[in-house]
């Protein structure tokens, strides 16, 4: 049973690789009816952008293109492969960092571009990632981060770890931002006026917590840092964009300290 599962998984990966790196203009079988993988993917991205990932199906894409659902399967074997190509196409190529001097400005631009990508296509944060990046665009993002961080003279494994952590930090914060924004849009709680029966997150906490059990949290609420418009409030309950820049700079500060401490060209005090 395990061997059969592994075989199906390997076949699914192979099909995705063919779509990501091969000729996407031709169907896998049958005559060419004026359709292409790129048209299918573009239509699917439009649906996901405007209606969300839950609204996406092969039937919806086919209807949008005025083709039968079976016609799509001649180009894209299944929804899993469609997601793989959608993620790579929507992600686009990595930003050009060559005009910047130093690893830190390059990583800053990389992070800001990654954040913008998730804001443009929030559904990307909902797609279950089944493995490491393999698409040409996805690999270009990894390459750009690795190239910038390689200027630090850290070991290869450290460079890879830092790049993966940066990617995870940005995607995690973007997911938190989009999830709370979606919840806010559905309930209207964050924008509720004074006296509204559905108060915002800060007001809800104030009515629930006490100084004995949550002393630090109560101080934060009383200081107003969780209200709509504040950095912390935006991050965990107010529904707007969290202060990415502050977190980014502190993260890079820590990396910079580590880089300086492990730079093999740096003169040690005892030397």
N, C-alpha and C positions, 0 to 999 in steps of 0.2 A: 504493500500500500504506500509506504514511504517512498519507494523508488518510483512508483507511478506519479505521485505528487511532485517529486523533484523533476521528473520528465516534463510534466505539464508546465511547471514553473520555468524551466529552461526554454521551452518552446515559446512561452509568452514573452520572455525577455528577448529571444531571438527575433520575434515579430516586431517588437518595439524598436530594436536596433535597426532593423531593415527600414522602418518608416522614418527613423530619426536621421539615418545616414545615407539611405539609398535614394533612388529616383522616385519621388512622391507623385509624379505626374501620371504614372501608369497604374491601372488596376492590377490586382494580383491575379485575376482571371477574367475571362470573358472579353467582349468587345469594349472599346473605349467610348462611353456615352457622353462625353463632354463634362465629366466631373473629375475632381482631383482631391488628393489628401489635403492640400493646402486650402481648398475651398471648404471642405468639410470642417477642418480645424478652425478656420476663420469664423465660420458660422457658429460653431460650438462656443468659441470664446465670446462672441457677441451675446449669446444666450446667457452664459455664465456671468458676464459683466453686468447685464441689465436685470436679470431675474434670479441670479444665484445658482450655485452648483446643483441644488436639489431639483431645479427645473430642467436640468439638462438630461436628455436621453437621445438615443439614436433616432427614435421616432420624431422627436422635436426637430432635430437637425435636418432630417430627411424632408420633413414638411416645409421647413424654412427654405430649402433649396429646390423644392418642387420635384423631388425624386422619391422613389420608393425606399423603404428602410433596407431592403435587400441589396439595393444598388450601393449603399454605403459600405456594406460588409465586403464588397468586392475590393474596396480600397483600405478599409480599416477593419481588422478581424474582430475587434470587440471594444467595449467601453474602456477597458484597462489600457489598451494601446492608444485610444483616443486621448485619454488623460495624459499619458506620457508625452505625446507630441504637443498637446495643448500647453503643458507646463513649460516645455522648452521654447515654443514659439512665443508665448505670452511673456516669458522671462526676457527674451531678447538677448542680444550680445552684451557682454560686460562693458562698463564705461571705459573710455580711453584714459589711462593714468600717466601716459608717457610724458606729458607736458609739466608734470609736477615733480618737485625735488624732495626727496626724503620719503621714507616709508609711511610716516604718520599722516601727512596730507593726502597721500594716495589711499590709505585705508579709510580716511574720513570721507573722501568722495565715493569710495566703494560702498560704504555703509549707507550714505545718503541716497545713493542710486538704488540700492537694494530696498530701502524703506519705501522709496517712491514707487518701485515696482509692485510692492505689496499693497500700497494704497490704491494703485490703478487697477489691480486685479486681486481684490481681497479673497476671492474664491480659491486662489492658489494655496492659501493657508489651510484650506479644508481638505485638500487632496492628500490621501494617505501615501506617504513616501515609502516605497517598498525596497529601496536600495540606494546606493551612492549615485551621484550624478553620472549620466552616460551620454546625454544629448550634447550636440555641439555648442549650443548657447550656454547650457548649464556648466559645461567644462570650461568655457571661456571665463565665467565668473570665478570658478575655482582657480584657474590659471592666473587671473589678475590679482587675486588676493595672495596667492603663494608667491608670485613674482615680487609684489610689494614687500611682503614680510621677509622674503629672502635677503633683502638689503640689511636686515638686522643682524646677520651673521649667526642667528640661532641655528640649532641642528635641524635637519630636515623634519624629523618627527615633531619637534616643537613648533616649527612653522605650520605644519599641517594641523596640529592641535589648536593653535591660536586661530587659524582661519575657520575651522569648524565651530569653534566656540563663538566667534564673532557672528557667523551665519545663524547659529542657534539663538543667540541673544537677540538679534534683529527680528528674526521670524517669530520668536516667542513674544516679544513686546508688541509686534504688529498684530499677532493673533489676539492678544489681550485687548488691544485697542479696537480692533474690528468687532470682536465678540461683544464688548460692552456697548459699542456704538449700535450694534444690531439690537441688543436687548433694550437699549434706551429708545430706539426708534419704535420698537414694538410696544413699550409700556408708557413712554413719555415721562418717565419718572424724573430724569435728570433736569428737565426744563420746567418742572412744575412750579408755578408761582406760589408765593407765601400763602399759607392757609389752605392749599390744595390738599385733598384727602390722600393723594399719592405723592408724598414728599420725595426729595432726592436722597441720594445715598448717604450724604453726611447727616441729614436730618433723621433718617431711619436709624443710623448707628447711635445717634445721640439719645434716641428713645429706648434703645436696647441695652447699652453697655453701662457699667458702673465703675467707679473709681477703684473698688477693691479687687475686682477680677481683671479689669483691662485698664490699668492706670495710664500706661503710655499711649495706648490708642485713644483714650479719652482726651488726653492732652492735645493730640493731633487734631481731633475733631473740634475741640474748643478753640484751637488756634486757627481753624478755617482752612487747613491745608488739604482737606478732602472735598471741598466745595467745588462746584463746576467752575472751570476756568483756571484752577490751580493745577500745577504739574502733577502732584500726586492724585488729586481728584480725577484728573483726566485719565490717568493710567489705570485706576482700579474701579471707577464707578461713574464718572461724569460723562463719559461717552465721546470725548474729543481726543485729539492726538496727545499722547504723553510727551514729556520733555526728553526726547531721544538724545538731544545734544549733550545734556548734562551727564547722562549715563555713559554715552559714548566717550566723552572726554575723560571721565574717571577710569573707565576701562582701559583706555589707551595710556593713561598715566601709569597704571599698574604694569602694563606690558612694557612700557618704556623703562621703568625701574628694573624690571627683570632683564631686559635686553642689555642695559648698561652693566648690570652685575655679572652677566655671563658673556660679555664681549671678549673674545680671545685676544683682541688687539689692544685692549685697555690695560694700561700699566697699573699693576697692583701696588698698594702702599709699601709692602715689604720688599718690592723690587727696587 
